[in-house]
Amino acid sequence: MKKTTISLPSKTPTVFGIFLLFLKLGCTCFGGPIAHLGYFREEFVLRQKWLTEQSYADLVALSQFLPGPASSQVGIALGLSRAGLKGAIAAWLGFTLPSAIIMLVFAIAMTHLQTVNNNWLHGLKVVAVAIVAQALWGMAKILTPDRIRISIALVAAIVTSLIVGILGQLIVMLGGGLLGWWLLTPPTQLPHCSLSIPINKKRGLVCLTLFFLLLFLLPVLALETESYVTTLFAGFYRAGALVFGGGHVVLPLLQTLVVPSGWVTNNQFLAGYGIAQALPGPLFTFAAYLGALSTQTPAGFVGASIALIAIFLPSFLLIIGTLPFWEVLRNHFVIQRAMLGVNAAVVGLLLAAFYNPVWTSAIYNLADYFLAVVCFLLLLFCNIPSWAVVIFAAVVTGLGWP
């Protein structure tokens, strides 16, 4: 069976060495997935010389094609190329642990913090409005550049608002894919460079099969057993498996999972989402906060670990599963057209979430509106880092403004 390989540097890093490299990035990579990919390029293409510019570009293209967190998927693939599955796990742990630990500590402290000062928590909800608006603005410019895709996004927003929950979200993504296949044409061929990571097709098929089996069977198992642990794992796995278009799109998927069920309140949800913006590393570590804060048992460290593993597991299975078939998939015209429609639909999904629950739970008066606009302008036009804007909003409201 044919395998593709890359020429390794003279000194192949150890698994622990991979962990340390990604731990450094997990502590310093602020700014979201696009910024993360820039840090990765500087570290692994320019400094470590693990791979060429062309090979790195192809990995990034694959991560954009798949659901899930793009930067984490690229990191998993890089670790995989250096030291197999152990390297992939080491890369993921290093990049994920710093923000996951902080989110866990924040969840544990939430009850005490709420009793001290609830104003700063409201500031986190207000800044979440600005951050989601910025993400929506940026995604819309890229993913809905024409009337057809704008229409798909608007219809998706309406459908998601009318059919609340995971059913509406699945209908929107499936419908977006069908409309994309029917109406859209990819503007250009994806840039080509042979992807060189040693994975055989048999292993890839096993991982892809497991990905779909878990996606469809976990909800059934959760219903049959009525177990909270199974329900928790199934819900976060589904969120990780269905997020197209960036980390912010996970917001509505997780909100419909944890708030209506009473695991966390809407205020707790939005406060945690706001603090997650101030941290380095992947936004998906928000799952650790939700798992730890849950009113159900287990919560705390165990709940955080279950939620974190569940939301990232689809990325592992998809990266290992699709790499052997990427050369075929990347040039499949039907898939490219469908993905254009799916990406437009997720803009609508985020638009619906922007109004409810983000806006409706945070903007109560003119002062809230003014603070949200100021934060949005700081993010969009002044290039102020998101972590700095989060701290600014929390301090302003914590001091009792207005």
C-alpha positions as MATLAB code, in Angstrom:
seq = 'MKKTTISLPSKTPTVFGIFLLFLKLGCTCFGGPIAHLGYFREEFVLRQKWLTEQSYADLVALSQFLPGPASSQVGIALGLSRAGLKGAIAAWLGFTLPSAIIMLVFAIAMTHLQTVNNNWLHGLKVVAVAIVAQALWGMAKILTPDRIRISIALVAAIVTSLIVGILGQLIVMLGGGLLGWWLLTPPTQLPHCSLSIPINKKRGLVCLTLFFLLLFLLPVLALETESYVTTLFAGFYRAGALVFGGGHVVLPLLQTLVVPSGWVTNNQFLAGYGIAQALPGPLFTFAAYLGALSTQTPAGFVGASIALIAIFLPSFLLIIGTLPFWEVLRNHFVIQRAMLGVNAAVVGLLLAAFYNPVWTSAIYNLADYFLAVVCFLLLLFCNIPSWAVVIFAAVVTGLGWP';
ca = [
       0.000    0.000    0.000;
       1.387    3.369   -0.999;
       2.264    5.833    1.746;
       3.475    9.358    1.413;
       6.354   10.463    3.573;
       8.178   13.659    4.322;
      11.879   14.211    4.724;
      12.449   14.660    8.405;
      14.910   17.112    9.864;
      18.246   15.705   10.968;
      17.027   15.605   14.566;
      13.526   14.198   14.944;
      11.839   15.666   18.053;
      10.821   13.407   20.909;
       7.211   13.152   22.026;
       8.073   15.267   25.069;
       9.846   17.766   22.824;
       6.688   18.063   20.723;
       4.666   18.612   23.897;
       6.983   21.414   25.045;
       6.880   23.178   21.667;
       3.093   23.185   21.625;
       2.922   24.090   25.317;
       4.858   27.263   24.510;
       2.380   28.019   21.715;
      -0.560   27.229   23.989;
       0.697   29.915   26.380;
       1.407   32.570   23.741;
      -1.044   32.093   20.834;
      -3.635   34.836   21.302;
      -6.016   36.072   18.632;
      -8.080   33.127   17.409;
      -7.460   30.359   14.852;
      -6.216   32.576   12.014;
      -3.595   34.103   14.295;
      -2.746   30.637   15.638;
      -2.000   29.417   12.123;
       0.392   32.332   11.688;
       2.219   31.393   14.892;
       2.368   27.756   13.723;
       3.854   28.766   10.380;
       6.538   30.835   12.063;
       7.428   28.024   14.482;
       7.229   24.905   12.319;
       7.924   26.135    8.780;
      10.423   28.931    9.378;
      12.086   28.033   12.687;
      11.847   24.240   13.095;
      11.650   23.522    9.341;
       9.389   20.528    9.915;
       7.705   21.025    6.535;
       7.674   23.277    3.479;
       5.437   26.286    2.867;
       3.488   24.258    0.309;
       2.928   21.316    2.659;
       1.840   23.667    5.433;
      -0.596   25.428    3.097;
      -2.079   22.047    2.222;
      -2.555   21.185    5.901;
      -4.313   24.504    6.433;
      -6.553   23.804    3.414;
      -7.495   20.430    4.912;
      -8.344   22.014    8.274;
     -10.632   24.524    6.528;
     -12.362   21.690    4.693;
     -13.152   19.736    7.875;
     -15.468   20.635   10.770;
     -13.751   21.447   14.027;
     -11.060   23.833   15.311;
      -8.682   24.558   12.426;
      -5.561   25.405   14.422;
      -5.921   22.375   16.703;
      -6.357   20.117   13.686;
      -3.200   21.486   12.064;
      -1.371   20.937   15.364;
      -2.633   17.357   15.579;
      -1.473   16.698   12.014;
       1.959   18.193   12.718;
       2.404   16.034   15.812;
       1.223   13.024   13.839;
       3.835   13.637   11.160;
       6.657   13.789   13.719;
       5.848   10.950   16.117;
       2.650    9.204   15.063;
      -0.374    9.048   17.365;
       1.713    9.799   20.475;
       3.013   12.931   18.772;
      -0.527   13.993   17.844;
      -1.713   13.594   21.445;
       1.356   15.435   22.759;
       0.763   18.343   20.365;
      -2.907   18.572   21.343;
      -2.179   18.399   25.075;
       0.513   21.057   24.905;
      -1.607   23.495   22.913;
      -4.803   22.857   24.892;
      -3.734   22.528   28.536;
      -2.939   26.181   29.406;
      -6.335   27.642   28.507;
      -8.196   24.498   29.646;
      -6.668   24.741   33.130;
      -7.513   28.443   33.382;
     -11.106   27.789   32.283;
     -11.384   24.993   34.857;
     -10.139   27.289   37.639;
     -12.505   30.032   36.491;
     -15.451   27.603   36.583;
     -14.597   26.499   40.120;
     -14.323   30.144   41.224;
     -17.551   31.271   39.517;
     -19.873   30.858   42.510;
     -17.646   32.910   44.816;
     -17.037   35.569   42.174;
     -20.759   36.011   41.565;
     -21.396   36.708   45.226;
     -18.643   39.339   45.318;
     -19.448   41.383   42.234;
     -21.921   40.529   39.528;
     -21.183   43.703   37.526;
     -17.949   42.441   35.990;
     -19.721   39.253   34.885;
     -22.180   41.453   33.034;
     -19.198   43.117   31.356;
     -18.087   39.723   30.059;
     -21.532   39.214   28.530;
     -21.437   42.640   26.876;
     -17.974   42.063   25.416;
     -19.201   38.718   24.064;
     -21.636   40.750   21.925;
     -18.719   42.672   20.406;
     -16.589   39.573   19.868;
     -19.348   37.590   18.164;
     -20.210   40.652   16.053;
     -16.578   40.913   14.956;
     -16.482   37.203   14.082;
     -19.771   37.537   12.208;
     -18.482   40.559   10.281;
     -15.261   38.826    9.260;
     -16.901   35.526    8.332;
     -19.643   37.209    6.322;
     -17.139   39.126    4.189;
     -15.314   35.916    3.289;
     -18.053   33.278    3.241;
     -21.000   35.284    1.831;
     -19.495   37.426   -0.955;
     -22.450   37.185   -3.363;
     -26.255   37.367   -3.348;
     -26.781   33.612   -3.423;
     -24.663   32.990   -0.340;
     -26.097   36.029    1.466;
     -29.556   34.568    0.802;
     -28.487   31.154    2.115;
     -27.169   32.804    5.285;
     -30.357   34.822    5.873;
     -32.610   31.807    5.317;
     -30.387   29.784    7.647;
     -30.722   32.451   10.355;
     -34.520   32.460   10.041;
     -34.803   28.659   10.076;
     -32.497   28.372   13.087;
     -34.554   30.966   14.962;
     -37.833   29.196   14.179;
     -36.650   25.616   14.739;
     -34.743   25.901   18.003;
     -32.200   23.256   18.937;
     -29.948   20.782   17.195;
     -32.646   19.786   14.664;
     -32.774   23.291   13.212;
     -28.991   23.467   13.074;
     -28.738   20.142   11.233;
     -31.444   21.210    8.760;
     -29.579   24.458    8.102;
     -26.221   22.788    7.425;
     -27.715   20.041    5.267;
     -29.810   22.569    3.346;
     -26.804   24.842    2.875;
     -24.815   21.950    1.444;
     -27.587   21.011   -0.980;
     -28.070   24.612   -2.136;
     -24.327   25.011   -2.549;
     -24.128   21.850   -4.656;
     -27.043   23.084   -6.789;
     -26.278   26.795   -7.178;
     -22.619   27.551   -6.502;
     -19.344   27.093   -8.355;
     -15.888   27.140   -6.720;
     -13.985   30.146   -8.112;
     -10.620   28.413   -8.434;
      -8.928   25.096   -7.896;
      -7.502   24.611   -4.413;
      -3.726   25.154   -4.321;
      -2.020   21.831   -4.787;
       0.859   20.251   -2.983;
       1.176   16.574   -2.180;
       0.357   16.108    1.487;
       3.088   13.997    2.995;
       2.104   12.306    6.244;
       2.496    8.516    6.590;
      -1.012    7.163    7.168;
      -2.479    4.226    5.275;
      -6.009    4.138    3.897;
      -7.080    1.217    6.089;
      -6.429    3.203    9.258;
      -8.125    6.187    7.689;
     -11.265    4.180    6.915;
     -11.386    2.822   10.465;
     -11.208    6.343   11.910;
     -13.831    7.729    9.522;
     -16.157    4.819   10.313;
     -15.675    5.386   14.034;
     -16.340    9.114   13.585;
     -19.759    8.502   12.015;
     -20.661    5.619   14.333;
     -20.060    7.791   17.388;
     -21.915   10.723   15.841;
     -25.078    8.681   15.259;
     -24.937    6.053   18.012;
     -23.919    8.175   21.008;
     -27.245   10.106   21.097;
     -29.141    6.795   20.909;
     -27.039    5.365   23.731;
     -27.640    8.506   25.792;
     -31.410    8.143   25.373;
     -31.352    4.443   26.216;
     -29.174    4.708   29.309;
     -30.391    8.125   30.535;
     -26.856    8.550   31.849;
     -25.571   12.084   32.354;
     -22.004   11.080   31.462;
     -23.140    9.555   28.162;
     -25.358   12.558   27.421;
     -22.500   14.939   28.224;
     -20.048   13.053   26.015;
     -22.559   12.705   23.166;
     -23.465   16.399   23.226;
     -19.916   17.710   23.198;
     -18.847   15.142   20.605;
     -21.683   16.321   18.344;
     -20.643   19.942   18.808;
     -17.051   19.144   17.858;
     -18.192   17.137   14.851;
     -20.538   19.734   13.356;
     -18.704   23.052   13.728;
     -17.907   24.527   10.316;
     -16.519   28.018    9.904;
     -14.502   28.600   13.058;
     -14.620   28.309   16.814;
     -17.312   30.957   17.299;
     -19.857   28.736   15.518;
     -19.653   26.320   18.452;
     -21.529   28.926   20.523;
     -25.091   28.016   19.399;
     -24.342   24.277   19.432;
     -23.145   24.357   23.029;
     -25.772   26.835   24.183;
     -28.614   24.569   23.056;
     -26.926   21.667   24.851;
     -26.137   23.091   28.283;
     -28.568   25.966   28.951;
     -32.026   24.458   28.223;
     -30.995   21.316   30.126;
     -30.188   23.437   33.186;
     -26.545   22.345   33.403;
     -25.441   25.999   33.454;
     -27.373   29.264   33.409;
     -27.325   31.555   30.397;
     -25.439   34.173   32.423;
     -22.774   31.629   33.362;
     -22.552   30.499   29.747;
     -21.981   33.975   28.327;
     -19.592   34.990   31.117;
     -17.450   31.939   30.397;
     -17.577   32.592   26.681;
     -16.395   36.133   27.331;
     -13.450   35.061   29.495;
     -12.450   32.440   26.908;
     -11.748   35.284   24.476;
      -9.032   36.640   26.769;
      -7.063   33.389   26.788;
      -4.476   31.932   24.408;
      -5.021   28.602   22.689;
      -8.165   27.066   21.179;
     -11.617   28.483   21.929;
     -12.888   24.904   22.278;
     -11.413   24.804   25.800;
     -14.651   26.594   26.691;
     -15.923   23.009   26.946;
     -13.789   22.459   30.063;
     -15.516   25.401   31.755;
     -18.988   24.091   30.908;
     -18.215   20.536   32.005;
     -16.731   21.750   35.292;
     -19.558   24.174   36.108;
     -22.414   21.768   35.376;
     -25.082   21.275   38.031;
     -24.941   17.542   37.320;
     -22.471   14.952   38.608;
     -19.647   14.543   37.738;
     -18.654   18.188   37.457;
     -15.350   19.812   38.385;
     -12.188   18.223   36.992;
     -13.906   15.024   35.823;
     -16.715   16.856   34.047;
     -14.219   19.214   32.414;
     -12.096   16.290   31.200;
     -15.073   14.449   29.709;
     -16.324   17.536   27.867;
     -12.839   18.453   26.634;
     -12.019   14.980   25.290;
     -15.445   14.659   23.681;
     -15.303   17.969   21.804;
     -11.792   17.343   20.426;
     -12.171   13.621   19.615;
     -13.871   14.289   16.232;
     -10.834   16.323   15.152;
      -8.492   13.403   15.866;
     -10.695   10.950   13.984;
     -11.214   13.280   11.017;
      -7.555   14.250   10.622;
      -6.361   10.636   10.737;
      -9.311    9.522    8.606;
      -9.124   12.061    5.794;
      -5.372   12.527    5.281;
      -5.002    9.373    3.131;
      -7.908   10.505    0.915;
      -7.200   14.235    0.795;
      -5.791   14.213   -2.727;
      -9.109   12.819   -4.014;
     -11.417   14.899   -1.802;
      -9.685   18.208   -2.446;
     -10.381   17.994   -6.180;
     -13.943   16.654   -5.924;
     -16.066   19.357   -7.567;
     -19.350   18.338   -5.899;
     -17.817   18.467   -2.415;
     -16.275   21.871   -3.060;
     -19.640   23.295   -4.160;
     -21.451   21.801   -1.167;
     -18.882   23.228    1.242;
     -19.437   26.744   -0.128;
     -23.107   26.388    0.795;
     -22.372   24.926    4.235;
     -19.992   27.791    5.014;
     -22.655   30.328    4.027;
     -25.198   28.540    6.221;
     -22.968   28.720    9.293;
     -22.870   32.505    8.908;
     -26.648   32.421    9.304;
     -26.299   30.064   12.250;
     -23.979   32.526   13.972;
     -26.275   35.447   13.074;
     -29.190   33.753   14.836;
     -27.024   33.048   17.889;
     -25.806   36.649   17.873;
     -29.353   37.867   18.443;
     -30.448   35.107   20.809;
     -28.921   34.402   23.279;
     -25.907   36.746   22.966;
     -27.640   40.105   22.386;
     -30.844   39.448   24.322;
     -28.927   38.282   27.406;
     -26.441   41.157   27.531;
     -27.921   44.376   26.132;
     -30.485   45.755   28.576;
     -30.110   49.514   28.159;
     -28.384   52.278   26.215;
     -25.246   52.041   28.360;
     -24.834   48.349   27.501;
     -25.328   49.145   23.826;
     -22.738   51.932   23.965;
     -20.151   49.704   25.690;
     -20.729   46.910   23.161;
     -20.243   49.340   20.256;
     -17.038   50.718   21.798;
     -15.663   47.191   22.262;
     -16.620   46.278   18.695;
     -14.853   49.354   17.294;
     -11.749   48.628   19.368;
     -11.634   45.093   17.991;
     -12.432   45.925   14.384;
     -10.654   49.203   13.681;
      -8.037   49.706   16.408;
      -6.499   46.215   16.295;
      -6.730   45.947   20.083;
      -6.212   42.297   21.164;
      -9.395   40.553   22.244;
      -7.950   39.731   25.680;
      -7.337   43.436   26.328;
     -10.880   44.366   25.284;
     -12.296   41.654   27.561;
     -10.347   43.028   30.532;
     -11.415   46.587   29.640;
     -15.127   45.690   29.595;
     -14.934   43.672   32.819;
     -13.115   46.488   34.650;
     -15.480   49.198   33.366;
     -18.598   47.344   34.511;
     -16.906   46.062   37.660;
     -16.310   49.660   38.746;
     -20.034   50.280   38.501;
     -20.311   52.066   35.137;
     -22.646   53.616   34.209;
];
